[in-house]
Amino acid sequence: MNNIFKSGNMKILFLRILSSLLTLFLLVSLLFFLIRLSPGDPSDKYISAKLGNVLSKKVEQEFSLNQPITQQYISFVSNIFRGELGISYNYHQPVFKVIWEYFSFTIIFALLSFSIQISLSIWLAIKVSRRKNRIAEKLTENLALFVYSIPAFVLGVGLILIFSVEIDLLPISSVQSIDYDEMNFLSQLLDLLSHLILPLITLSVPGIAMFYKYIKESMDEVVHKTFITNLKSSGVNDKIIFRKHVLPNALKPLISVAGVELGILLGGTLITEVIFSLPGMGRLAIDSILSRDYPLVIGCVFTAGAVVIIANFLADIVKLKVDKRLIRGILN
């Protein structure tokens, strides 16, 4: 790690962080203008036949929606530099407080799915690679491609139809049953797991297929390298070659892809959370868009962008730890 923090690299590292922050700022700024220029107004829902637009005007004044868009943007930028994104129109609480209530579930859900994706894809790639059965290998690759091409909403609805409607084996939505509070600890744990099985399958299966393709192709590439041929000609056992040389080298390219995937998962698994009514940040983002909760929409996008950037940055640091020759390329 000392090589990463040498004086020459610190400048490049600082510029990398600065460019990431600038990208994030431009992203939320663009979104700020897009949602305000789109048709509709958050205060419209307060107009009624009885009160007319009196309440609507009060809401506009309370949240400064009656100010010119340039003045709203100046306030928005000043809030960002103070580490604030304003108050949610619907929840009447600070945006980051609302997001954290939902993001905590997304973290657990995303990490569970990510662990399943990585572990099963590596296991599957090792099994297929070591069997050296061309037919099984071809079938697995085609199946992986087919599974990866299935849209998440089709897979999720299909699983609900089979396991919840037809078989009536697993719950359709939410993360707990109505009588959850009356259960003992073991029953509560089983109830949570039963509610998460279908969402985890929906979210993890495409990721397993994607990671499998990356790992398998990387293994095939490493196996045909000269140093592997030299090891085999020197009489080194095939299992040792695979465990100590093929697998570690094949997993290096996976780090970048894993960083991107983890960032996307932590940013909110939107479709899966909406289908299964999960209390995550993806569902919060959809609800805030439909209700035109401007600060909350921007907060969700800001959080998602931030976790993607951080996950990619951490993946690059891991790559540097694995292979320090990559330092210039990654930091640039």
C-alpha positions in Angstrom: 0.0 0.0 0.0 2.9 2.4 0.5 3.5 2.5 -3.3 0.0 3.9 -3.7 0.6 6.8 -1.4 3.9 8.0 -2.7 4.1 11.8 -3.3 3.9 11.4 -7.1 0.8 9.3 -6.9 -1.0 11.4 -4.3 -1.5 14.2 -6.8 -3.0 11.8 -9.3 -5.1 10.2 -6.5 -6.4 13.6 -5.5 -7.3 14.5 -9.1 -9.1 11.2 -9.4 -11.2 11.9 -6.3 -11.8 15.5 -7.5 -13.0 14.4 -10.9 -15.4 11.9 -9.3 -16.9 14.6 -7.0 -17.3 16.9 -10.0 -19.0 14.1 -12.0 -21.4 13.6 -9.0 -22.1 17.3 -8.7 -22.8 17.7 -12.4 -25.1 14.6 -12.3 -27.3 16.0 -9.5 -27.2 19.5 -11.0 -28.6 18.1 -14.3 -31.2 16.2 -12.5 -32.1 19.4 -10.5 -33.1 21.2 -13.7 -34.7 18.2 -15.4 -37.2 17.4 -12.7 -38.1 21.1 -12.3 -38.6 21.7 -16.0 -40.7 18.6 -16.4 -44.6 19.0 -16.3 -46.3 19.1 -13.0 -45.7 20.6 -9.6 -45.3 19.0 -6.1 -47.9 21.4 -4.7 -50.6 20.4 -7.2 -51.8 17.5 -5.0 -52.7 20.0 -2.3 -55.3 21.7 -4.5 -58.9 20.7 -3.4 -62.5 21.7 -4.3 -63.0 22.9 -0.7 -59.8 24.9 0.0 -59.0 25.8 -3.6 -55.3 26.6 -4.0 -54.7 28.2 -0.6 -52.9 25.2 0.9 -51.0 24.7 -2.4 -49.7 28.3 -2.2 -48.6 27.8 1.4 -46.7 24.6 0.5 -45.0 26.4 -2.4 -43.9 29.2 -0.1 -42.8 26.8 2.6 -40.5 24.8 0.3 -39.5 27.9 -1.8 -41.1 26.5 -4.9 -42.4 29.9 -5.9 -38.9 31.3 -6.3 -37.2 31.5 -9.7 -35.4 28.3 -10.7 -32.0 30.1 -10.6 -32.6 31.1 -7.0 -33.7 27.6 -6.1 -30.4 26.3 -7.7 -28.3 28.7 -5.7 -29.9 27.5 -2.5 -29.5 23.9 -3.7 -25.7 24.4 -4.3 -25.2 26.1 -0.9 -27.0 23.3 0.8 -24.7 20.7 -0.9 -21.6 22.5 0.3 -23.1 22.4 3.8 -23.7 18.6 3.5 -27.5 19.0 3.2 -30.0 18.2 0.5 -33.0 19.8 2.1 -36.2 18.5 3.6 -38.4 15.8 2.0 -41.8 17.2 0.8 -43.5 14.0 1.8 -41.7 12.9 4.9 -41.0 16.4 6.3 -37.6 15.1 7.5 -34.0 15.8 6.3 -33.4 13.9 3.0 -30.4 11.9 4.3 -32.3 10.8 7.4 -35.1 9.4 5.2 -32.6 7.7 2.8 -30.7 6.0 5.6 -33.9 4.4 6.9 -34.3 2.7 3.5 -30.6 2.4 2.6 -29.8 0.2 5.6 -32.0 -2.5 4.1 -30.5 -2.1 0.7 -27.0 -2.6 2.2 -27.9 -5.9 3.7 -29.9 -7.0 0.7 -27.2 -6.0 -1.8 -24.3 -7.6 0.2 -26.3 -10.9 0.5 -26.9 -10.9 -3.2 -23.3 -10.0 -4.0 -21.9 -12.8 -1.8 -24.2 -15.3 -3.6 -23.3 -14.1 -7.0 -19.5 -14.2 -6.4 -19.4 -17.5 -4.5 -21.7 -19.5 -6.9 -20.2 -18.1 -10.1 -16.6 -19.0 -8.9 -17.8 -22.5 -7.8 -19.6 -23.0 -11.1 -16.7 -21.8 -13.2 -14.2 -24.1 -11.3 -16.5 -27.1 -11.7 -17.0 -26.6 -15.4 -13.4 -25.8 -16.1 -12.0 -28.9 -14.2 -14.5 -31.4 -15.8 -13.2 -30.5 -19.3 -16.5 -31.7 -20.8 -17.1 -29.7 -24.0 -20.8 -30.5 -24.1 -21.4 -29.5 -20.5 -19.3 -26.4 -21.0 -21.3 -25.3 -24.0 -24.6 -26.0 -22.4 -23.6 -24.0 -19.3 -22.4 -21.0 -21.3 -25.6 -20.9 -23.4 -27.7 -21.3 -20.2 -25.8 -18.4 -18.6 -26.3 -16.2 -21.7 -30.0 -17.1 -21.7 -30.5 -16.3 -18.0 -28.5 -13.1 -18.2 -30.8 -11.9 -21.1 -34.0 -12.4 -19.1 -35.3 -9.0 -17.8 -35.5 -8.7 -14.0 -39.2 -7.9 -14.0 -39.9 -11.0 -16.1 -37.9 -13.3 -13.9 -39.4 -11.8 -10.7 -43.0 -12.1 -11.9 -42.3 -15.6 -13.2 -41.0 -16.7 -9.8 -44.0 -15.2 -8.0 -46.4 -16.9 -10.4 -44.7 -20.3 -9.9 -43.7 -20.3 -6.2 -46.3 -18.0 -4.7 -49.4 -18.3 -6.8 -49.3 -21.8 -8.2 -47.4 -23.8 -5.6 -48.1 -21.3 -2.7 -44.8 -22.1 -1.2 -43.2 -18.7 -0.6 -44.6 -15.2 0.2 -45.2 -12.7 -2.6 -44.0 -9.5 -1.1 -42.6 -7.5 1.8 -40.0 -8.7 4.3 -42.1 -10.1 7.1 -45.5 -11.6 7.8 -48.4 -9.8 9.5 -47.9 -11.8 12.7 -44.1 -11.3 12.7 -44.1 -9.6 16.2 -45.8 -12.5 17.8 -43.3 -15.1 16.6 -40.3 -16.3 18.6 -36.7 -15.5 17.4 -36.2 -18.7 15.3 -39.6 -18.3 13.6 -38.9 -14.6 12.9 -35.5 -15.6 11.3 -37.2 -18.2 9.1 -39.9 -15.8 8.2 -37.4 -13.2 7.0 -35.5 -15.8 5.0 -38.7 -17.1 3.3 -39.5 -13.5 2.3 -36.0 -12.9 0.9 -35.6 -16.1 -1.2 -37.5 -15.0 -4.3 -36.0 -11.4 -4.3 -32.5 -12.8 -3.8 -33.0 -15.3 -6.7 -34.3 -12.6 -9.0 -31.4 -10.3 -8.2 -28.6 -12.9 -8.0 -29.2 -15.2 -11.0 -28.3 -12.6 -13.7 -25.2 -11.6 -11.7 -24.1 -15.3 -11.3 -24.4 -15.7 -15.1 -22.4 -12.6 -15.8 -19.6 -13.4 -13.3 -19.5 -17.0 -14.6 -18.8 -15.8 -18.1 -16.1 -13.4 -17.0 -14.3 -16.0 -14.8 -14.6 -18.9 -17.3 -13.2 -16.8 -20.2 -10.4 -15.5 -17.9 -9.6 -19.1 -16.9 -9.5 -20.3 -20.5 -7.1 -17.4 -21.3 -4.8 -18.1 -18.4 -4.6 -21.8 -19.1 -3.1 -21.2 -22.5 -0.4 -18.8 -21.3 3.2 -19.8 -21.7 4.0 -19.9 -17.9 1.2 -22.5 -17.4 2.7 -24.6 -20.2 6.1 -24.4 -18.7 4.7 -25.5 -15.3 3.0 -28.5 -16.9 6.2 -29.4 -18.7 8.1 -29.2 -15.5 5.9 -31.9 -14.0 3.9 -29.7 -11.5 0.7 -31.3 -10.5 -2.4 -30.0 -12.4 -4.4 -29.4 -9.2 -1.5 -27.2 -7.8 -1.2 -25.3 -11.1 -5.0 -24.7 -11.1 -5.2 -23.6 -7.4 -2.0 -21.5 -7.2 -1.7 -20.1 -10.7 -4.8 -20.4 -12.9 -7.4 -19.4 -10.4 -5.7 -16.4 -8.8 -4.7 -14.9 -12.2 -8.2 -15.6 -13.6 -9.9 -13.7 -10.7 -7.9 -10.5 -11.1 -10.1 -9.1 -14.0 -13.1 -9.9 -11.9 -12.2 -7.2 -9.3 -13.2 -4.3 -11.6 -16.5 -5.9 -12.7 -17.3 -6.8 -9.1 -16.7 -3.2 -8.0 -19.2 -2.0 -10.6 -21.8 -4.6 -9.7 -21.5 -3.9 -6.0 -21.9 -0.2 -6.6 -25.0 -0.8 -8.7 -26.5 -3.1 -6.0 -25.8 -0.7 -3.2 -27.2 2.1 -5.3 -30.6 0.5 -5.1 -32.0 -2.6 -6.7 -34.9 -0.7 -8.2 -36.9 -3.3 -10.2 -36.5 -6.1 -7.6 -37.5 -3.8 -4.7 -40.6 -2.6 -6.5 -41.8 -6.0 -7.7 -41.5 -7.5 -4.2 -42.4 -4.4 -2.2 -39.1 -4.3 -0.4 -38.3 -1.3 1.8 -35.1 -0.4 -0.1 -33.7 2.7 -1.7 -34.7 1.7 -5.2 -38.4 1.6 -4.2 -37.9 4.9 -2.3 -36.5 6.5 -5.5 -39.6 5.4 -7.5 -42.0 6.6 -4.9 -40.2 10.0 -4.7 -40.3 10.4 -8.5 -44.0 9.6 -8.6 -44.8 12.1 -5.8 -42.4 14.7 -7.3 -40.5 14.9 -4.1 -37.6 16.9 -5.6 -35.1 16.8 -2.7 -35.6 13.1 -2.2 -35.2 12.3 -5.9 -31.9 14.2 -5.9 -30.8 12.6 -2.6 -31.5 9.0 -4.0 -29.5 9.8 -7.2 -26.7 11.4 -5.2 -26.4 8.4 -2.8 -26.5 5.9 -5.7 -23.8 7.8 -7.6 -21.7 8.1 -4.5 -21.7 4.4 -3.7 -20.9 3.5 -7.3 -17.9 5.8 -7.3 -16.7 4.6 -3.9 -17.2 0.9 -4.9 -15.2 1.4 -8.1 -12.5 3.3 -6.2 -12.2 0.5 -3.6 -12.0 -2.1 -6.4 -9.1 -0.2 -7.9 -7.3 -0.1 -4.5 -7.8 -3.9 -4.3 -6.4 -4.3 -7.8 -3.4 -2.3 -6.8 -2.8 -4.5 -3.8 -3.0 -7.5 -6.0 -0.8 -6.1 -8.8 1.1 -2.9 -8.1 2.1 -2.6 -11.8 -1.4 -1.3 -12.5 -1.0 1.8 -10.3 -0.4 4.3 -13.1 -3.1 3.0 -15.4 -5.7 2.9 -12.7 -5.0 6.3 -11.1 -4.9 7.9 -14.5 
